[in-house]
Amino acid sequence: MKITTKEISSDPPSMPYCFARGIVNLATCPLEIPRCMIYDNAKIPVIGLVGGAIEGTFMTLFRAFSGTADIVSLGFSEEGFHSNRFPDFIWNSKWLPAEKQIIIEKTIEREKPVPAAK
């Protein structure tokens, strides 16, 4: 038995979907700040908190702007500003990086040098 993933439809989103997406994005746009802080801090501890707060502020403004555009256009915006980098909803965004993307790894134990043989 072969398990396949669900195929993504290439049809543009419907008008009610886009209008609802706008309302949800306006309501949840402040969550971009902690999301970016968590994501960046996992990649670069401590420094990521500052960078994540700055990035999160801009992502908040962008998500609020895209939500406003969806509402003002009454759902006619279709894809609008959304892409893989900026998904439709915040819960579709990446909250933690993949293991390969972590720049600085936290180590619990350090390797001890092996004593030279006499």
matplotlib code that plots the C-alpha trace (Angstrom):
import matplotlib.pyplot as plt

x = [0.0, 1.5, 0.8, 0.8, 0.6, -2.4, -1.9, -2.1, -4.7, -3.5, -6.8, -6.7, -8.3, -12.0, -13.3, -14.7, -11.4, -9.4, -11.7, -11.6, -7.8, -7.6, -9.6, -7.5, -4.3, -5.3, -6.2, -3.0, -0.4, 1.1, 2.1, 4.8, 7.0, 7.3, 7.4, 10.4, 12.1, 11.7, 12.8, 15.9, 16.8, 16.9, 19.3, 21.5, 20.9, 20.6, 21.4, 18.4, 16.1, 17.1, 17.1, 13.9, 12.1, 13.2, 12.2, 8.9, 8.0, 8.4, 6.5, 3.7, 3.4, 3.5, 0.9, -1.4, -1.0, -1.8, -4.8, -6.0, -5.6, -7.6, -10.4, -10.5, -10.5, -13.5, -11.6, -10.7, -7.0, -6.6, -2.9, -2.1, 1.2, 1.3, 4.0, 6.2, 8.2, 4.9, 2.2, -1.5, -1.7, 0.8, 0.2, 1.5, 4.8, 7.9, 8.3, 11.5, 14.2, 15.1, 18.1, 20.3, 19.6, 20.8, 24.0, 25.2, 24.7, 24.4, 26.7, 26.2, 29.5, 32.8, 35.1, 38.1, 41.4, 42.8, 46.0, 49.1, 50.5, 53.8]
y = [0.0, 3.3, 6.4, 9.7, 13.2, 15.4, 17.3, 21.1, 22.6, 25.1, 27.0, 30.5, 30.8, 31.7, 35.2, 34.1, 32.4, 35.5, 37.7, 35.4, 35.2, 39.0, 39.0, 36.3, 37.9, 41.2, 39.4, 37.3, 39.7, 40.5, 36.8, 37.4, 39.1, 36.1, 33.6, 35.4, 35.7, 31.9, 31.0, 33.3, 32.4, 28.7, 29.5, 32.0, 32.0, 35.4, 37.4, 35.9, 37.5, 41.0, 40.1, 38.2, 41.1, 43.4, 40.9, 40.2, 43.8, 44.1, 40.8, 42.1, 45.2, 43.1, 40.6, 43.5, 45.1, 41.9, 41.3, 44.9, 44.4, 41.2, 42.9, 46.1, 44.1, 42.1, 38.8, 39.6, 39.6, 35.9, 35.0, 38.6, 38.9, 35.2, 32.8, 30.0, 32.6, 34.3, 31.7, 32.4, 32.1, 32.4, 28.8, 27.7, 29.6, 27.9, 28.4, 26.4, 25.9, 22.5, 20.8, 21.5, 25.3, 25.7, 27.8, 27.6, 24.2, 24.0, 21.4, 19.7, 17.9, 18.9, 16.3, 15.7, 15.3, 11.8, 11.6, 10.8, 7.3, 7.1]
z = [0.0, -1.1, 0.9, -1.0, 0.2, -0.6, -3.8, -3.5, -5.8, -8.3, -8.3, -6.7, -3.3, -3.2, -2.2, 1.2, 2.0, 1.1, 3.1, 6.1, 5.7, 6.0, 9.2, 10.7, 9.7, 11.2, 14.5, 14.6, 13.2, 16.6, 17.0, 14.4, 17.0, 19.3, 16.4, 14.8, 18.2, 18.9, 15.3, 15.3, 18.9, 18.0, 15.2, 17.0, 20.8, 22.5, 19.4, 17.7, 20.3, 19.2, 15.5, 15.8, 17.5, 14.7, 12.0, 13.9, 13.9, 10.1, 9.6, 11.9, 9.7, 6.5, 7.8, 8.9, 5.5, 3.7, 5.9, 5.3, 1.5, 1.7, 3.6, 1.5, -1.7, -0.3, -1.0, -4.6, -3.8, -4.5, -3.7, -2.8, -0.9, 0.2, -0.8, 0.7, 2.7, 3.8, 4.2, 4.4, 8.2, 11.0, 12.1, 8.7, 9.3, 10.6, 14.4, 14.7, 12.1, 10.8, 12.5, 9.5, 9.8, 13.4, 13.2, 16.8, 18.5, 22.3, 23.7, 27.0, 27.2, 25.6, 24.2, 26.5, 24.8, 24.8, 26.9, 24.8, 25.2, 27.0]

ax = plt.figure().add_subplot(projection="3d")
ax.plot(x, y, z, "-o")
ax.set_aspect("equal")
plt.show()
